[in-house]
Structures are given as C-alpha cells and as structure tokens.
Amino acid sequence: MAKFNGFSGDYIGLSAEQVDIQHEKFGFNELKPEKKTNFFFKVLIILKEPMFLLLICTSLIYFLLGEPRD
C-alpha cells in the first residue's frame, strides 16, 4: 500500500484487491479517442445555423431587388 506523507494527515492508497474491484466496476482510467467528423457533416451543421440562413436570405432579397452591391 502506498503511503503519502506531507499532508495534514497520513493517507494510505487502495490495496491491490480494491484496485482490481474498481477496474472491474469502472474500467481503466483511459480516454477514448474522439470520432472524427466528416467534412460534409461539418458543412451541413454550418448551413443549418440560423444566422447563416438569415444572411443568405437577406442577400437573396437584395439581389432580387436589383441591388447586389448592398
């Protein structure tokens, strides 16, 4: 058992049996790699943004009214 000194008290770590039980119960302390998102999925998410849709709609209205420079 590991013993840590230097704190306000002496702390004793888990025993090997307790570690095995915790590993069975919770699994190992590992991070799972994130799934990479597809480029087209990212573009679709951007296109569904309300502000982006608003800007596209207003630019179409200005273009249809004959003032594409605005």
A tleap script that builds the chain and sets N, CA, C and O, in Angstrom:
source leaprc.protein.ff14SB
mol = sequence {
  NMET ALA LYS PHE ASN GLY PHE SER GLY ASP
  TYR ILE GLY LEU SER ALA GLU GLN VAL ASP
  ILE GLN HIE GLU LYS PHE GLY PHE ASN GLU
  LEU LYS PRO GLU LYS LYS THR ASN PHE PHE
  PHE LYS VAL LEU ILE ILE LEU LYS GLU PRO
  MET PHE LEU LEU LEU ILE CYS THR SER LEU
  ILE TYR PHE LEU LEU GLY GLU PRO ARG CASP
}
set mol.1.N position { 0.841 -1.191 0.000 }
set mol.1.CA position { 0.000 0.000 0.000 }
set mol.1.C position { 0.877 1.241 0.000 }
set mol.1.O position { 1.892 1.315 0.693 }
set mol.2.N position { 0.462 2.193 -0.783 }
set mol.2.CA position { 1.231 3.435 -0.871 }
set mol.2.C position { 0.842 4.356 0.270 }
set mol.2.O position { -0.330 4.466 0.629 }
set mol.3.N position { 1.836 5.011 0.830 }
set mol.3.CA position { 1.598 5.932 1.936 }
set mol.3.C position { 2.161 7.285 1.550 }
set mol.3.O position { 3.319 7.389 1.144 }
set mol.4.N position { 1.340 8.331 1.676 }
set mol.4.CA position { 1.745 9.662 1.282 }
set mol.4.C position { 1.900 10.531 2.515 }
set mol.4.O position { 0.971 10.680 3.309 }
set mol.5.N position { 3.064 11.090 2.663 }
set mol.5.CA position { 3.327 11.993 3.781 }
set mol.5.C position { 3.373 13.425 3.265 }
set mol.5.O position { 3.481 13.648 2.059 }
set mol.6.N position { 3.294 14.376 4.153 }
set mol.6.CA position { 3.410 15.765 3.774 }
set mol.6.C position { 2.081 16.488 3.777 }
set mol.6.O position { 2.050 17.704 3.586 }
set mol.7.N position { 0.989 15.788 3.984 }
set mol.7.CA position { -0.323 16.416 4.079 }
set mol.7.C position { -0.655 16.613 5.549 }
set mol.7.O position { 0.180 16.357 6.416 }
set mol.8.N position { -1.853 17.060 5.831 }
set mol.8.CA position { -2.228 17.273 7.222 }
set mol.8.C position { -2.339 15.940 7.974 }
set mol.8.O position { -2.303 15.910 9.204 }
set mol.9.N position { -2.472 14.861 7.236 }
set mol.9.CA position { -2.518 13.537 7.847 }
set mol.9.C position { -1.842 12.552 6.924 }
set mol.9.O position { -1.463 12.902 5.807 }
set mol.10.N position { -1.689 11.333 7.374 }
set mol.10.CA position { -1.108 10.299 6.524 }
set mol.10.C position { -2.237 9.606 5.775 }
set mol.10.O position { -3.214 9.163 6.379 }
set mol.11.N position { -2.097 9.515 4.460 }
set mol.11.CA position { -3.109 8.887 3.637 }
set mol.11.C position { -2.562 7.590 3.065 }
set mol.11.O position { -1.418 7.524 2.613 }
set mol.12.N position { -3.381 6.583 3.091 }
set mol.12.CA position { -2.989 5.273 2.575 }
set mol.12.C position { -3.826 4.995 1.332 }
set mol.12.O position { -5.044 5.172 1.354 }
set mol.13.N position { -3.186 4.562 0.251 }
set mol.13.CA position { -3.870 4.290 -1.006 }
set mol.13.C position { -4.653 2.992 -0.964 }
set mol.13.O position { -4.738 2.342 0.078 }
set mol.14.N position { -5.229 2.614 -2.105 }
set mol.14.CA position { -6.030 1.397 -2.213 }
set mol.14.C position { -5.135 0.170 -2.229 }
set mol.14.O position { -3.987 0.221 -2.669 }
set mol.15.N position { -5.684 -0.929 -1.742 }
set mol.15.CA position { -4.953 -2.180 -1.826 }
set mol.15.C position { -5.100 -2.736 -3.239 }
set mol.15.O position { -5.909 -2.233 -4.018 }
set mol.16.N position { -4.336 -3.755 -3.575 }
set mol.16.CA position { -4.383 -4.352 -4.909 }
set mol.16.C position { -5.768 -4.938 -5.184 }
set mol.16.O position { -6.263 -4.856 -6.308 }
set mol.17.N position { -6.392 -5.526 -4.167 }
set mol.17.CA position { -7.741 -6.087 -4.335 }
set mol.17.C position { -8.749 -4.982 -4.634 }
set mol.17.O position { -9.602 -5.137 -5.507 }
set mol.18.N position { -8.652 -3.881 -3.918 }
set mol.18.CA position { -9.567 -2.764 -4.146 }
set mol.18.C position { -9.382 -2.175 -5.543 }
set mol.18.O position { -10.353 -1.776 -6.187 }
set mol.19.N position { -8.138 -2.121 -6.008 }
set mol.19.CA position { -7.868 -1.629 -7.350 }
set mol.19.C position { -8.510 -2.538 -8.388 }
set mol.19.O position { -9.124 -2.056 -9.340 }
set mol.20.N position { -8.375 -3.846 -8.212 }
set mol.20.CA position { -8.983 -4.794 -9.148 }
set mol.20.C position { -10.503 -4.659 -9.166 }
set mol.20.O position { -11.120 -4.717 -10.230 }
set mol.21.N position { -11.099 -4.481 -8.006 }
set mol.21.CA position { -12.556 -4.316 -7.929 }
set mol.21.C position { -12.982 -3.042 -8.639 }
set mol.21.O position { -13.977 -3.035 -9.364 }
set mol.22.N position { -12.232 -1.963 -8.435 }
set mol.22.CA position { -12.557 -0.696 -9.096 }
set mol.22.C position { -12.390 -0.799 -10.615 }
set mol.22.O position { -13.179 -0.230 -11.369 }
set mol.23.N position { -11.354 -1.531 -11.065 }
set mol.23.CA position { -11.167 -1.715 -12.504 }
set mol.23.C position { -12.326 -2.498 -13.109 }
set mol.23.O position { -12.790 -2.172 -14.202 }
set mol.24.N position { -12.793 -3.518 -12.415 }
set mol.24.CA position { -13.926 -4.302 -12.920 }
set mol.24.C position { -15.197 -3.462 -12.951 }
set mol.24.O position { -16.008 -3.573 -13.870 }
set mol.25.N position { -15.355 -2.631 -11.944 }
set mol.25.CA position { -16.586 -1.843 -11.824 }
set mol.25.C position { -16.606 -0.663 -12.790 }
set mol.25.O position { -17.621 -0.438 -13.450 }
set mol.26.N position { -15.513 0.097 -12.892 }
set mol.26.CA position { -15.483 1.338 -13.664 }
set mol.26.C position { -14.622 1.274 -14.918 }
set mol.26.O position { -14.719 2.164 -15.763 }
set mol.27.N position { -13.796 0.266 -15.066 }
set mol.27.CA position { -12.891 0.191 -16.206 }
set mol.27.C position { -11.599 0.935 -15.915 }
set mol.27.O position { -11.421 1.514 -14.842 }
set mol.28.N position { -10.707 0.909 -16.886 }
set mol.28.CA position { -9.416 1.551 -16.711 }
set mol.28.C position { -9.545 3.057 -16.898 }
set mol.28.O position { -10.510 3.535 -17.495 }
set mol.29.N position { -8.593 3.784 -16.398 }
set mol.29.CA position { -8.582 5.236 -16.486 }
set mol.29.C position { -7.985 5.639 -17.835 }
set mol.29.O position { -6.839 6.082 -17.916 }
set mol.30.N position { -8.791 5.476 -18.897 }
set mol.30.CA position { -8.331 5.766 -20.249 }
set mol.30.C position { -9.332 6.672 -20.950 }
set mol.30.O position { -10.539 6.570 -20.733 }
set mol.31.N position { -8.821 7.546 -21.780 }
set mol.31.CA position { -9.675 8.385 -22.606 }
set mol.31.C position { -9.887 7.683 -23.937 }
set mol.31.O position { -8.945 7.171 -24.543 }
set mol.32.N position { -11.128 7.668 -24.379 }
set mol.32.CA position { -11.429 7.067 -25.672 }
set mol.32.C position { -11.238 8.136 -26.746 }
set mol.32.O position { -11.650 9.281 -26.564 }
set mol.33.N position { -10.623 7.769 -27.844 }
set mol.33.CA position { -10.397 8.776 -28.903 }
set mol.33.C position { -11.721 9.243 -29.490 }
set mol.33.O position { -12.663 8.467 -29.650 }
set mol.34.N position { -11.766 10.544 -29.808 }
set mol.34.CA position { -12.979 11.113 -30.374 }
set mol.34.C position { -13.108 10.684 -31.828 }
set mol.34.O position { -12.115 10.531 -32.540 }
set mol.35.N position { -14.350 10.494 -32.252 }
set mol.35.CA position { -14.583 10.173 -33.644 }
set mol.35.C position { -14.416 11.440 -34.472 }
set mol.35.O position { -14.923 12.500 -34.106 }
set mol.36.N position { -13.714 11.326 -35.570 }
set mol.36.CA position { -13.519 12.478 -36.441 }
set mol.36.C position { -14.780 12.684 -37.265 }
set mol.36.O position { -15.343 11.739 -37.818 }
set mol.37.N position { -15.214 13.944 -37.334 }
set mol.37.CA position { -16.419 14.235 -38.081 }
set mol.37.C position { -16.086 14.450 -39.551 }
set mol.37.O position { -15.019 14.953 -39.904 }
set mol.38.N position { -17.012 14.061 -40.374 }
set mol.38.CA position { -16.872 14.172 -41.808 }
set mol.38.C position { -16.937 15.643 -42.231 }
set mol.38.O position { -17.637 16.434 -41.598 }
set mol.39.N position { -16.220 16.016 -43.284 }
set mol.39.CA position { -16.208 17.386 -43.776 }
set mol.39.C position { -17.610 17.821 -44.183 }
set mol.39.O position { -18.027 18.935 -43.866 }
set mol.40.N position { -18.338 16.960 -44.877 }
set mol.40.CA position { -19.677 17.314 -45.345 }
set mol.40.C position { -20.650 17.476 -44.177 }
set mol.40.O position { -21.580 18.279 -44.252 }
set mol.41.N position { -20.440 16.726 -43.110 }
set mol.41.CA position { -21.265 16.875 -41.915 }
set mol.41.C position { -21.020 18.236 -41.267 }
set mol.41.O position { -21.956 18.876 -40.788 }
set mol.42.N position { -19.758 18.680 -41.252 }
set mol.42.CA position { -19.439 19.996 -40.701 }
set mol.42.C position { -20.083 21.100 -41.530 }
set mol.42.O position { -20.615 22.065 -40.981 }
set mol.43.N position { -20.034 20.956 -42.858 }
set mol.43.CA position { -20.647 21.947 -43.745 }
set mol.43.C position { -22.149 21.986 -43.518 }
set mol.43.O position { -22.742 23.064 -43.492 }
set mol.44.N position { -22.765 20.834 -43.353 }
set mol.44.CA position { -24.205 20.769 -43.105 }
set mol.44.C position { -24.570 21.465 -41.801 }
set mol.44.O position { -25.589 22.152 -41.731 }
set mol.45.N position { -23.763 21.300 -40.784 }
set mol.45.CA position { -24.014 21.962 -39.498 }
set mol.45.C position { -23.931 23.484 -39.663 }
set mol.45.O position { -24.747 24.219 -39.105 }
set mol.46.N position { -22.938 23.951 -40.434 }
set mol.46.CA position { -22.788 25.388 -40.658 }
set mol.46.C position { -23.973 25.929 -41.434 }
set mol.46.O position { -24.472 27.012 -41.130 }
set mol.47.N position { -24.432 25.184 -42.438 }
set mol.47.CA position { -25.553 25.645 -43.257 }
set mol.47.C position { -26.864 25.717 -42.480 }
set mol.47.O position { -27.768 26.460 -42.860 }
set mol.48.N position { -26.973 24.959 -41.405 }
set mol.48.CA position { -28.199 24.959 -40.604 }
set mol.48.C position { -28.226 26.046 -39.530 }
set mol.48.O position { -29.216 26.184 -38.811 }
set mol.49.N position { -27.150 26.815 -39.422 }
set mol.49.CA position { -27.103 27.890 -38.427 }
set mol.49.C position { -28.112 28.983 -38.773 }
set mol.49.O position { -28.178 29.400 -39.929 }
set mol.50.N position { -28.893 29.456 -37.813 }
set mol.50.CA position { -29.903 30.479 -38.092 }
set mol.50.C position { -29.322 31.790 -38.629 }
set mol.50.O position { -29.909 32.396 -39.525 }
set mol.51.N position { -28.196 32.232 -38.105 }
set mol.51.CA position { -27.610 33.492 -38.566 }
set mol.51.C position { -27.138 33.360 -40.015 }
set mol.51.O position { -27.305 34.285 -40.809 }
set mol.52.N position { -26.557 32.227 -40.356 }
set mol.52.CA position { -26.118 31.999 -41.729 }
set mol.52.C position { -27.316 32.002 -42.674 }
set mol.52.O position { -27.259 32.611 -43.742 }
set mol.53.N position { -28.400 31.328 -42.288 }
set mol.53.CA position { -29.608 31.314 -43.120 }
set mol.53.C position { -30.188 32.716 -43.270 }
set mol.53.O position { -30.649 33.081 -44.352 }
set mol.54.N position { -30.171 33.493 -42.212 }
set mol.54.CA position { -30.664 34.868 -42.280 }
set mol.54.C position { -29.835 35.702 -43.248 }
set mol.54.O position { -30.397 36.457 -44.043 }
set mol.55.N position { -28.525 35.583 -43.199 }
set mol.55.CA position { -27.658 36.323 -44.106 }
set mol.55.C position { -27.875 35.902 -45.559 }
set mol.55.O position { -27.892 36.752 -46.449 }
set mol.56.N position { -28.038 34.629 -45.806 }
set mol.56.CA position { -28.278 34.146 -47.166 }
set mol.56.C position { -29.616 34.675 -47.679 }
set mol.56.O position { -29.704 35.130 -48.820 }
set mol.57.N position { -30.653 34.620 -46.851 }
set mol.57.CA position { -31.984 35.107 -47.259 }
set mol.57.C position { -31.958 36.611 -47.557 }
set mol.57.O position { -32.534 37.053 -48.552 }
set mol.58.N position { -31.307 37.382 -46.720 }
set mol.58.CA position { -31.252 38.827 -46.957 }
set mol.58.C position { -30.434 39.151 -48.201 }
set mol.58.O position { -30.772 40.074 -48.941 }
set mol.59.N position { -29.367 38.403 -48.434 }
set mol.59.CA position { -28.582 38.660 -49.651 }
set mol.59.C position { -29.387 38.298 -50.892 }
set mol.59.O position { -29.276 38.988 -51.905 }
set mol.60.N position { -30.187 37.249 -50.848 }
set mol.60.CA position { -31.054 36.909 -51.983 }
set mol.60.C position { -32.100 37.993 -52.229 }
set mol.60.O position { -32.387 38.338 -53.375 }
set mol.61.N position { -32.658 38.518 -51.164 }
set mol.61.CA position { -33.657 39.591 -51.308 }
set mol.61.C position { -33.018 40.812 -51.949 }
set mol.61.O position { -33.596 41.383 -52.874 }
set mol.62.N position { -31.847 41.230 -51.490 }
set mol.62.CA position { -31.159 42.378 -52.075 }
set mol.62.C position { -30.818 42.111 -53.542 }
set mol.62.O position { -30.936 43.004 -54.381 }
set mol.63.N position { -30.398 40.891 -53.847 }
set mol.63.CA position { -30.056 40.565 -55.227 }
set mol.63.C position { -31.296 40.612 -56.124 }
set mol.63.O position { -31.234 41.117 -57.245 }
set mol.64.N position { -32.433 40.080 -55.626 }
set mol.64.CA position { -33.675 40.092 -56.406 }
set mol.64.C position { -34.234 41.508 -56.576 }
set mol.64.O position { -34.903 41.796 -57.569 }
set mol.65.N position { -33.966 42.377 -55.624 }
set mol.65.CA position { -34.437 43.753 -55.742 }
set mol.65.C position { -33.554 44.585 -56.670 }
set mol.65.O position { -33.883 45.736 -56.953 }
set mol.66.N position { -32.466 44.041 -57.138 }
set mol.66.CA position { -31.630 44.747 -58.091 }
set mol.66.C position { -30.495 45.526 -57.479 }
set mol.66.O position { -29.911 46.383 -58.143 }
set mol.67.N position { -30.165 45.257 -56.242 }
set mol.67.CA position { -29.056 45.965 -55.594 }
set mol.67.C position { -28.046 44.939 -55.046 }
set mol.67.O position { -27.913 44.779 -53.832 }
set mol.68.N position { -27.345 44.257 -55.945 }
set mol.68.CA position { -26.429 43.212 -55.481 }
set mol.68.C position { -25.206 43.749 -54.752 }
set mol.68.O position { -24.547 42.991 -54.041 }
set mol.69.N position { -24.881 45.030 -54.901 }
set mol.69.CA position { -23.734 45.601 -54.213 }
set mol.69.C position { -23.989 45.733 -52.717 }
set mol.69.O position { -23.043 45.703 -51.930 }
set mol.70.N position { -25.244 45.877 -52.308 }
set mol.70.CA position { -25.559 46.007 -50.880 }
set mol.70.C position { -25.447 44.657 -50.224 }
set mol.70.O position { -25.671 44.535 -49.020 }
savepdb mol mol.pdb
quit
